[in-house]
Amino acid sequence: MDGNHHSHEHGEKGAHEGKGKNGGGSKGPGGFCACHACGTRVEHIQGVKCTTLHCPNCGHKMIREELLKK
């Protein structure tokens, strides 16, 4: 190598890559999904990310209720 190239192993991620707002960890079963716009809450369904749901009241994206309280 000529010194201008850095060796890089593919597949490794840095300390903060690939993680969402909750640090990449799931919040487990139970709990609620909540609308940040109007406050509507719906029961969280295990295996379904809250961010894939839209508020049945106003249509905004839902988030995990625990994240609203941060």
HUMODA-V989084 format. One record per helix or strand. SS is the DSSP state (alpha for helix, beta for strand). FROM is the first residue (numbers start at 0). TO is the last residue. Records with the same first field share a line. If there is no record, write none. Layout:
BEGIN
SS->FROM-TO + FROM-TO
END
This chain:
BEGIN
beta->31-34 + 40-42 + 53-53 + 60-63
alpha->49-51 + 64-67
END
